[in-house]
Amino acid sequence: MSDQSQPIDFLGAYCPLPLTHSDQIVLGHGSGGRLTHDLVERVFAAHLSNPLLDQGDDGVGLPILDPEFELVVSTDSHIVSPIFFPGGDIGKLAVCGTVNDVSVMGAKPLYLTAGFILEEGLQVEVLEYLVKSMAIAAKEAGVAIVAGDTKVVERGKGDGVFINTSGIGVRPKSLRISGRNVKIGDQIILSGPIGEHGVAVLQARGELGFTSEIRSDVVPLNHMIANALEVGRQSEENAIHAMRDPTRGGLATTLNESARQSNVGIVVEEAAIPILETVSSVCEMLGFDPLYMANEGKCVFFVDRKYTDSVLRVIRSHEYGSCAAVIGEVVAQHPQKVLLRTTMGSTRLLDMLSGEMLPRIC
């Protein structure tokens, strides 16, 4: 029997720790659901915890020597497979994903950094196409990519290209937008139909056995969000208390995250949630639940009840929010839980995604 106190060989390399094989990373740890949250709590939060990181939002507000504004910073890595899909590609996704993460913090995104992990054998023409796609998305969002890094790994170890982007924006200190700021009585607005990105990526993999008109919803939401934030500002009130973009884990997981952060209950109406009929049909045929499908161009708004109509009207006036709808409300009952009132008249618990519905989705 080997001496477990001695370092052992790990994948052909020296490792300073005794290792067992009983607890390993699985694809579900990247789902954005329960396994991801458990991993974050057990490993990352346990060792890196600090008051800023512990806020648990899509980004973090950093204090600067300015009486009115603060910086907001966010980072994200993109490993979608395949790198091209109907409606987008990994380059556009990388820009829009980080722009949206900064925007749902209530900030105006200004700058991005981009890190590329390239696999040996990737065609330069493909890389150039992706970079051009990033430039187009950045121009639409009104941000500049100001720094970057490139690394190359051996053939077979990178799956083409992975992209990490970090975003920097500014927001007024008076604007307290956070998943910890959801209030009892808030109305929940969803900016449009869910599930399109997940189905588009699945279609691009050739796993449906047929083609459809479904395209990914990947777009930058910062201009739509900025318009919505103006509601209530003239009276020096924040009409919007929290925002989230329901990416990995889908709408259901995002609602659960907010309910837990603010220790409130949430009730949503199944009939009010916008879903394209084609998306519903594909999900029903394959046994997927669209409430857990990834999205890359949608936003969930938690809005002060007295401003609901005004915020909804502003969101609907933008092309990326034309199908927005009020889908539920925040309640005092059943704190940290989300309930779904079904179209059949029953009520069921809407839990966080427990595993990996679709791997490599964003």
C-alpha positions in Angstrom: 0.0 0.0 0.0 1.4 3.4 -0.9 2.1 6.0 1.7 -0.7 8.5 1.3 1.3 11.2 3.1 3.7 11.3 0.1 3.1 13.3 -3.1 1.7 11.2 -5.9 1.8 11.4 -9.7 -1.1 13.3 -11.2 -1.7 13.0 -14.9 2.0 12.5 -15.4 3.1 15.5 -13.3 4.3 16.0 -9.8 1.6 16.9 -7.4 2.4 18.0 -3.8 -0.8 16.5 -2.3 -2.0 13.0 -1.7 -5.0 12.5 -4.0 -8.0 10.2 -4.0 -10.3 9.5 -6.9 -13.5 9.6 -5.0 -14.3 13.3 -5.6 -13.7 14.8 -9.0 -14.9 17.5 -11.3 -17.8 16.5 -13.5 -19.5 18.4 -16.4 -22.3 19.4 -14.0 -19.9 21.6 -12.1 -20.0 24.0 -15.1 -23.7 24.1 -15.4 -24.3 27.2 -13.3 -26.7 25.2 -11.2 -26.5 23.4 -7.8 -23.3 21.6 -8.5 -21.6 24.9 -9.5 -22.9 26.7 -6.4 -21.7 23.8 -4.2 -18.2 23.9 -5.8 -18.0 27.7 -5.4 -18.9 27.4 -1.7 -16.7 24.5 -1.0 -13.5 25.6 -2.8 -13.5 29.1 -4.0 -15.4 30.9 -1.3 -13.8 28.8 1.4 -10.3 30.1 0.5 -10.9 33.4 -1.3 -13.7 34.8 0.7 -13.8 38.6 1.2 -16.6 41.2 1.5 -16.5 42.1 -2.2 -16.4 38.5 -3.5 -19.0 37.4 -1.0 -21.7 39.7 -2.6 -22.3 36.9 -5.1 -23.4 39.0 -8.1 -22.5 38.9 -11.8 -19.9 41.5 -11.1 -18.7 43.7 -8.2 -18.6 47.4 -7.5 -15.2 48.6 -6.5 -14.7 51.8 -4.5 -12.6 54.6 -6.1 -11.7 58.1 -5.1 -14.8 59.6 -6.5 -17.7 60.9 -4.5 -20.4 59.9 -7.0 -19.2 56.9 -9.0 -17.7 53.4 -8.6 -16.1 50.9 -10.9 -17.9 47.6 -11.7 -15.8 44.7 -12.8 -16.9 41.3 -14.2 -15.1 38.3 -15.9 -16.3 35.3 -17.8 -14.9 32.4 -19.8 -16.5 31.1 -22.9 -16.1 27.5 -24.1 -19.2 26.9 -26.3 -19.2 24.0 -28.6 -19.4 24.3 -31.6 -17.8 27.8 -31.9 -20.3 28.7 -34.6 -24.1 28.4 -34.1 -27.2 29.9 -35.6 -27.3 33.6 -34.7 -23.8 33.9 -33.3 -20.3 32.5 -32.5 -18.0 32.3 -29.6 -16.5 35.8 -30.3 -19.8 37.6 -30.3 -20.8 35.5 -27.2 -17.7 36.5 -25.3 -18.3 40.2 -25.8 -22.1 40.2 -25.2 -21.8 37.9 -22.2 -19.5 40.2 -20.3 -21.2 43.5 -21.5 -24.4 42.0 -20.1 -22.8 40.9 -16.8 -21.6 44.5 -16.2 -24.9 46.0 -17.4 -27.1 44.0 -15.0 -25.0 45.5 -12.1 -26.5 48.8 -13.2 -23.2 50.0 -14.7 -22.3 51.5 -18.1 -19.8 49.1 -19.6 -16.8 50.9 -21.1 -13.8 48.5 -21.5 -13.1 44.8 -22.1 -10.1 42.6 -22.0 -9.8 39.4 -24.0 -7.7 36.3 -23.4 -7.5 33.6 -26.0 -6.6 30.0 -25.6 -6.0 28.7 -29.1 -5.5 25.1 -30.1 -2.7 24.1 -32.4 -4.2 23.6 -35.9 -6.9 26.3 -35.6 -7.2 28.1 -39.0 -6.1 31.7 -38.9 -9.1 32.6 -41.0 -11.4 31.2 -38.4 -9.6 33.2 -35.6 -9.8 36.4 -37.7 -13.6 35.9 -38.3 -14.1 35.5 -34.6 -12.1 38.6 -33.8 -14.1 40.6 -36.4 -17.3 39.3 -34.8 -16.1 40.6 -31.4 -15.3 44.0 -33.0 -18.8 44.3 -34.4 -20.4 43.3 -31.1 -18.2 45.7 -29.2 -19.1 48.6 -31.6 -22.8 47.9 -31.1 -22.4 47.9 -27.3 -20.1 51.0 -27.4 -17.2 49.4 -25.6 -13.5 49.1 -26.4 -11.3 46.0 -26.1 -8.2 47.5 -24.6 -6.0 44.6 -23.5 -5.6 41.0 -24.3 -3.5 37.8 -24.1 -3.0 34.8 -26.4 -1.8 31.3 -25.5 -1.6 28.2 -27.7 -2.0 24.6 -26.5 -1.1 21.4 -28.2 -3.5 19.9 -30.8 -6.3 18.0 -29.1 -6.1 20.0 -25.8 -8.1 23.1 -26.6 -11.1 22.3 -28.8 -10.4 25.2 -31.2 -10.6 28.3 -29.1 -11.6 29.4 -25.6 -12.1 33.1 -24.8 -12.0 34.9 -21.5 -13.3 38.4 -21.3 -13.3 40.9 -18.4 -15.4 44.0 -18.3 -15.1 47.4 -16.6 -17.9 49.9 -16.2 -19.0 52.7 -14.0 -22.2 53.3 -12.1 -23.5 55.9 -9.6 -22.9 55.0 -6.0 -26.5 55.8 -5.4 -27.7 53.0 -7.7 -27.8 49.9 -5.5 -28.4 47.1 -8.0 -27.8 43.6 -6.6 -29.3 40.2 -6.2 -29.2 41.0 -2.5 -31.5 44.0 -3.0 -34.7 42.2 -4.1 -37.7 43.6 -2.1 -41.0 41.9 -1.1 -43.7 43.2 -3.5 -41.3 43.6 -6.4 -42.7 42.6 -9.8 -40.5 40.5 -12.1 -40.1 41.4 -15.7 -38.5 39.1 -18.3 -37.3 40.9 -21.4 -38.2 38.2 -23.9 -38.6 34.6 -24.9 -36.4 32.0 -23.2 -34.5 29.0 -24.4 -33.4 30.2 -27.9 -29.7 30.0 -27.3 -29.7 26.5 -25.8 -31.8 25.1 -28.7 -29.6 27.0 -31.3 -26.4 25.5 -29.9 -28.0 22.0 -29.8 -29.1 22.4 -33.4 -25.6 23.4 -34.4 -24.3 20.2 -33.0 -26.5 18.2 -35.4 -28.2 16.5 -32.5 -31.8 17.4 -33.4 -32.1 15.4 -36.6 -33.8 18.4 -38.2 -33.2 22.1 -38.8 -35.4 25.0 -37.6 -35.5 28.8 -37.7 -34.4 29.1 -34.1 -31.4 31.4 -33.7 -29.4 32.3 -30.5 -30.6 35.4 -28.8 -27.0 36.6 -28.1 -27.0 40.4 -28.1 -25.6 43.2 -26.0 -28.4 44.5 -23.6 -26.6 47.5 -22.2 -28.6 50.2 -24.1 -32.0 48.6 -23.3 -31.0 48.3 -19.6 -29.7 51.9 -19.5 -33.1 53.1 -20.8 -34.9 51.1 -18.1 -32.8 52.4 -15.3 -33.8 56.0 -16.2 -37.3 55.3 -14.9 -37.7 56.7 -11.5 -34.5 58.7 -11.6 -36.2 62.1 -11.9 -37.8 61.4 -8.5 -34.4 60.2 -7.2 -35.8 56.7 -6.7 -34.5 53.4 -8.0 -37.3 51.8 -9.9 -35.2 48.7 -10.4 -33.8 46.8 -7.4 -32.0 44.0 -9.1 -31.3 42.5 -12.6 -29.9 39.2 -13.8 -29.2 37.7 -17.1 -30.4 34.0 -17.1 -27.5 32.3 -18.9 -26.3 28.9 -17.6 -29.0 27.2 -15.6 -31.7 29.3 -17.3 -34.5 31.3 -15.8 -35.3 28.9 -13.0 -31.7 28.9 -11.6 -31.5 32.7 -11.9 -34.7 33.2 -9.9 -33.5 30.7 -7.3 -30.2 32.6 -6.9 -32.0 35.9 -6.3 -34.4 34.3 -3.9 -31.5 33.0 -1.8 -29.4 36.1 -2.0 -32.3 38.3 -0.7 -34.0 35.6 1.5 -37.3 36.1 -0.2 -39.9 34.0 -1.9 -40.8 34.2 -5.6 -43.9 33.2 -7.4 -44.0 33.0 -11.2 -46.8 32.4 -13.6 -46.1 29.7 -16.2 -48.6 31.2 -18.6 -46.9 34.6 -18.5 -43.4 33.3 -19.4 -42.7 34.1 -23.1 -41.5 31.0 -25.0 -41.4 30.5 -28.7 -43.7 27.7 -29.8 -40.8 26.1 -31.8 -38.6 26.1 -28.6 -41.4 24.6 -26.6 -41.8 21.8 -29.2 -38.1 21.0 -29.4 -37.8 20.9 -25.6 -40.9 18.7 -25.3 -39.7 16.3 -28.0 -36.2 16.0 -26.4 -37.3 15.9 -22.7 -35.8 19.3 -21.8 -37.4 22.0 -19.7 -37.1 25.5 -21.3 -37.0 27.1 -17.9 -33.5 25.6 -17.5 -32.2 26.3 -21.0 -29.4 28.9 -21.4 -30.1 32.4 -22.7 -27.6 35.0 -23.9 -29.8 38.0 -24.7 -32.4 38.2 -21.9 -32.7 40.1 -18.7 -34.7 39.5 -15.5 -35.7 42.8 -13.8 -36.9 43.1 -10.2 -39.0 46.3 -10.2 -40.7 48.4 -7.6 -44.4 47.7 -8.1 -45.3 51.3 -8.6 -42.9 51.6 -11.6 -43.8 48.3 -13.2 -45.9 49.7 -16.1 -43.3 52.5 -16.8 -40.3 50.1 -16.8 -42.2 47.5 -19.0 -43.1 50.2 -21.5 -39.5 51.4 -21.8 -38.2 47.8 -22.2 -40.8 47.0 -24.9 -39.8 50.1 -26.8 -36.3 48.6 -27.5 -35.9 46.0 -30.2 -34.3 43.5 -27.7 -37.2 43.8 -25.3 -40.3 44.0 -27.6 -41.7 40.8 -26.1 -41.1 41.6 -22.5 -43.6 40.5 -19.9 -44.4 40.6 -16.2 -43.9 36.9 -15.1 -44.3 37.0 -11.3 -43.7 38.7 -8.0 -41.6 38.6 -4.9 -43.4 37.5 -1.7 -42.7 37.1 2.0 -43.9 33.4 2.1 -41.5 30.4 1.5 -38.2 32.4 1.7 -35.4 31.2 -0.6 -37.8 29.2 -2.7 -39.4 29.7 -6.1 -42.9 28.5 -6.9 -44.4 28.1 -10.4 -48.1 28.4 -10.9 -48.7 26.0 -13.8 -51.1 26.4 -16.7 -53.0 23.4 -15.2 -53.8 25.5 -12.1 -51.4 23.7 -9.7 -48.3 25.1 -8.0 -44.9 23.3 -7.9 -41.5 24.0 -6.6 -39.2 25.4 -9.2 -35.7 24.3 -8.0 -32.2 25.2 -9.2 -30.7 23.1 -12.0 -29.3 20.1 -10.3 -27.0 18.7 -13.0 -25.8 19.6 -16.6 -28.7 19.9 -19.1 -26.5 20.7 -22.0 -22.7 20.8 -21.7 -20.5 23.5 -23.3 -23.4 25.9 -23.9 -21.7 29.2 -23.3 
